[in-house]
Amino acid sequence: MVYFDAGKAAEEYIMHLLYETDTKGKFQAEFLFSANALVPMGRNIPHSEVDSAFKATRQTSLVLEWLSNFIVSKALLGDSQVSLYWIKNRNKRTTSFIRNRVH
């Protein structure tokens, strides 16, 4: 499970590995990885949200390669309505930065 978020000053993503314990229906979460970065001056929050989602997705792909025998599903969680709108509406004309990250 990966949660990504961004604000005016920074962006981050946090990755946890969730697994079922020996007790049926009981799960455990282990911290795997996190990363954060400062946002360049003048960038708006939706751009940073898309960049954070892109970085989280790229890192998730790597972890899935490393642990492919163990991981059976993935979940990426974010909270930006604007960047999610950009992702779901690829036909809408946006800047090169947004198109590159979305695709």
C-alpha positions in Angstrom: 0.0 0.0 0.0 1.4 3.4 -1.0 0.1 6.8 0.1 1.2 9.9 -1.8 0.6 13.5 -1.0 2.0 17.0 -1.8 1.6 20.5 -0.5 2.9 23.9 -1.2 6.4 23.2 0.1 7.0 19.4 -0.2 5.8 16.1 -1.7 6.1 12.6 -0.3 5.1 9.0 -0.6 5.1 6.3 2.1 5.0 2.6 1.3 3.8 -0.2 3.7 3.7 -4.0 3.2 0.4 -5.4 4.5 0.1 -9.1 5.1 -2.3 -11.5 6.9 -0.9 -13.1 10.1 -1.3 -16.7 11.3 -4.6 -15.6 12.9 -7.2 -15.6 10.1 -8.6 -12.1 9.4 -5.8 -10.3 11.3 -3.4 -8.2 9.3 0.0 -6.6 10.0 1.6 -3.6 8.4 5.3 -3.1 8.0 7.0 0.1 6.9 9.0 -0.4 3.7 10.0 2.9 2.2 9.3 6.6 2.1 10.6 9.5 0.2 10.0 13.2 0.2 11.3 16.3 -1.7 10.9 20.0 -1.6 8.6 21.5 -4.3 10.2 24.0 -6.7 9.3 27.6 -6.0 6.2 28.6 -8.0 4.8 25.1 -8.7 1.2 24.6 -7.9 -0.1 21.9 -5.6 -1.9 19.8 -8.4 1.4 19.6 -10.3 3.2 18.4 -7.2 0.4 15.9 -6.6 0.9 14.4 -10.0 4.6 14.3 -9.6 4.3 12.6 -6.2 1.9 10.0 -7.7 4.4 9.4 -10.6 7.3 8.8 -8.2 5.2 6.6 -6.0 4.1 4.5 -9.0 7.6 4.1 -10.2 8.9 3.0 -6.8 5.9 0.6 -6.5 6.8 -1.0 -9.8 10.4 -1.6 -8.6 9.2 -3.2 -5.3 6.8 -5.4 -7.2 9.7 -6.7 -9.3 11.8 -7.4 -6.2 9.0 -9.1 -4.2 6.9 -10.5 -7.1 6.7 -13.9 -5.4 5.2 -12.4 -2.3 3.0 -9.5 -3.3 -0.4 -10.3 -4.8 -1.9 -6.9 -5.1 -1.1 -3.2 -4.8 -3.0 0.0 -3.8 -1.9 3.6 -4.4 -3.8 6.2 -2.4 -3.9 9.9 -3.0 -6.2 12.8 -2.1 -6.0 15.4 -4.9 -9.2 15.8 -6.9 -7.5 18.0 -9.5 -4.7 15.6 -10.4 -7.1 12.6 -10.3 -9.2 14.5 -12.8 -6.2 15.0 -15.1 -5.4 11.3 -14.9 -9.0 10.2 -15.7 -9.5 12.7 -18.5 -6.5 12.1 -20.8 -8.3 13.9 -23.8 -8.3 17.2 -22.0 -5.5 19.4 -23.2 -2.9 20.1 -20.4 0.7 21.2 -20.2 3.6 18.9 -21.3 4.5 18.3 -17.7 1.1 17.0 -16.8 0.7 14.9 -20.0 4.1 13.2 -19.4 3.3 12.4 -15.8 -0.2 11.2 -16.5 0.8 9.0 -19.4 
